[in-house]
């Protein structure tokens, strides 16, 4: 998948999340600071994490996004980006990205 198509997909997902966020309560909006987004991680039970949008630019995170796109397309049942991976693997990835 080309970089432009990946970014186009990401923009569509983020716009969809923004529309969903407009329907959420004020409490939900307060716990997602500007420059961040909520994602859901887990193989069976999904846990919500708030991550910096800057992660979307990182090649390792883009790999995870491509896998998510293959699995979920644009149907993210939790209302945000959904990743079907182990939480431990997600923690390792975000720890690595924080150190960059």
TORKOL-4160 file (C-alpha; in steps of 0.2 Angstrom, whole numbers, padded with zeros to 4 digits, m for minus):
100
<pt num="1" X="0000" Y="0000" Z="0000"/>
<pt num="2" X="0007" Y="0017" Z="m0005"/>
<pt num="3" X="0011" Y="0030" Z="0008"/>
<pt num="4" X="m0003" Y="0042" Z="0001"/>
<pt num="5" X="m0016" Y="0028" Z="0002"/>
<pt num="6" X="m0011" Y="0025" Z="0020"/>
<pt num="7" X="m0012" Y="0043" Z="0025"/>
<pt num="8" X="m0029" Y="0044" Z="0015"/>
<pt num="9" X="m0035" Y="0029" Z="0025"/>
<pt num="10" X="m0029" Y="0037" Z="0041"/>
<pt num="11" X="m0038" Y="0054" Z="0037"/>
<pt num="12" X="m0054" Y="0045" Z="0034"/>
<pt num="13" X="m0053" Y="0035" Z="0051"/>
<pt num="14" X="m0048" Y="0051" Z="0060"/>
<pt num="15" X="m0063" Y="0060" Z="0052"/>
<pt num="16" X="m0074" Y="0046" Z="0057"/>
<pt num="17" X="m0068" Y="0046" Z="0075"/>
<pt num="18" X="m0070" Y="0065" Z="0076"/>
<pt num="19" X="m0088" Y="0063" Z="0070"/>
<pt num="20" X="m0091" Y="0050" Z="0084"/>
<pt num="21" X="m0082" Y="0061" Z="0097"/>
<pt num="22" X="m0095" Y="0075" Z="0093"/>
<pt num="23" X="m0108" Y="0063" Z="0100"/>
<pt num="24" X="m0099" Y="0058" Z="0115"/>
<pt num="25" X="m0102" Y="0066" Z="0132"/>
<pt num="26" X="m0091" Y="0080" Z="0139"/>
<pt num="27" X="m0082" Y="0068" Z="0150"/>
<pt num="28" X="m0076" Y="0058" Z="0136"/>
<pt num="29" X="m0069" Y="0074" Z="0127"/>
<pt num="30" X="m0060" Y="0080" Z="0142"/>
<pt num="31" X="m0050" Y="0064" Z="0144"/>
<pt num="32" X="m0043" Y="0065" Z="0126"/>
<pt num="33" X="m0032" Y="0080" Z="0126"/>
<pt num="34" X="m0029" Y="0090" Z="0110"/>
<pt num="35" X="m0016" Y="0081" Z="0099"/>
<pt num="36" X="m0021" Y="0064" Z="0105"/>
<pt num="37" X="m0033" Y="0050" Z="0100"/>
<pt num="38" X="m0041" Y="0035" Z="0109"/>
<pt num="39" X="m0037" Y="0018" Z="0102"/>
<pt num="40" X="m0043" Y="0001" Z="0108"/>
<pt num="41" X="m0031" Y="m0013" Z="0110"/>
<pt num="42" X="m0034" Y="m0032" Z="0114"/>
<pt num="43" X="m0037" Y="m0049" Z="0106"/>
<pt num="44" X="m0053" Y="m0052" Z="0114"/>
<pt num="45" X="m0057" Y="m0039" Z="0127"/>
<pt num="46" X="m0053" Y="m0021" Z="0121"/>
<pt num="47" X="m0044" Y="m0009" Z="0132"/>
<pt num="48" X="m0044" Y="0010" Z="0128"/>
<pt num="49" X="m0028" Y="0020" Z="0127"/>
<pt num="50" X="m0025" Y="0038" Z="0123"/>
<pt num="51" X="m0010" Y="0041" Z="0112"/>
<pt num="52" X="m0002" Y="0056" Z="0104"/>
<pt num="53" X="m0007" Y="0059" Z="0086"/>
<pt num="54" X="0012" Y="0060" Z="0082"/>
<pt num="55" X="0013" Y="0041" Z="0083"/>
<pt num="56" X="0003" Y="0040" Z="0067"/>
<pt num="57" X="0019" Y="0046" Z="0058"/>
<pt num="58" X="0030" Y="0032" Z="0065"/>
<pt num="59" X="0034" Y="0018" Z="0053"/>
<pt num="60" X="0032" Y="0005" Z="0067"/>
<pt num="61" X="0015" Y="0012" Z="0071"/>
<pt num="62" X="0010" Y="0013" Z="0052"/>
<pt num="63" X="0013" Y="m0006" Z="0051"/>
<pt num="64" X="0001" Y="m0009" Z="0065"/>
<pt num="65" X="m0011" Y="0003" Z="0056"/>
<pt num="66" X="m0010" Y="m0007" Z="0040"/>
<pt num="67" X="m0014" Y="m0023" Z="0050"/>
<pt num="68" X="m0029" Y="m0015" Z="0058"/>
<pt num="69" X="m0035" Y="m0009" Z="0041"/>
<pt num="70" X="m0033" Y="m0026" Z="0034"/>
<pt num="71" X="m0043" Y="m0034" Z="0048"/>
<pt num="72" X="m0056" Y="m0020" Z="0052"/>
<pt num="73" X="m0057" Y="m0009" Z="0036"/>
<pt num="74" X="m0066" Y="0006" Z="0041"/>
<pt num="75" X="m0078" Y="m0003" Z="0053"/>
<pt num="76" X="m0070" Y="0000" Z="0070"/>
<pt num="77" X="m0083" Y="m0007" Z="0082"/>
<pt num="78" X="m0077" Y="0002" Z="0097"/>
<pt num="79" X="m0079" Y="0020" Z="0090"/>
<pt num="80" X="m0060" Y="0023" Z="0088"/>
<pt num="81" X="m0045" Y="0014" Z="0080"/>
<pt num="82" X="m0046" Y="m0004" Z="0085"/>
<pt num="83" X="m0030" Y="m0015" Z="0086"/>
<pt num="84" X="m0032" Y="m0034" Z="0088"/>
<pt num="85" X="m0015" Y="m0037" Z="0096"/>
<pt num="86" X="m0009" Y="m0041" Z="0113"/>
<pt num="87" X="m0008" Y="m0027" Z="0126"/>
<pt num="88" X="0010" Y="m0031" Z="0130"/>
<pt num="89" X="0015" Y="m0029" Z="0112"/>
<pt num="90" X="0006" Y="m0013" Z="0111"/>
<pt num="91" X="0015" Y="m0007" Z="0127"/>
<pt num="92" X="0032" Y="m0012" Z="0120"/>
<pt num="93" X="0028" Y="m0002" Z="0104"/>
<pt num="94" X="0022" Y="0014" Z="0113"/>
<pt num="95" X="0037" Y="0013" Z="0125"/>
<pt num="96" X="0049" Y="0012" Z="0110"/>
<pt num="97" X="0040" Y="0026" Z="0101"/>
<pt num="98" X="0041" Y="0037" Z="0117"/>
<pt num="99" X="0060" Y="0035" Z="0117"/>
<pt num="100" X="0062" Y="0041" Z="0099"/>
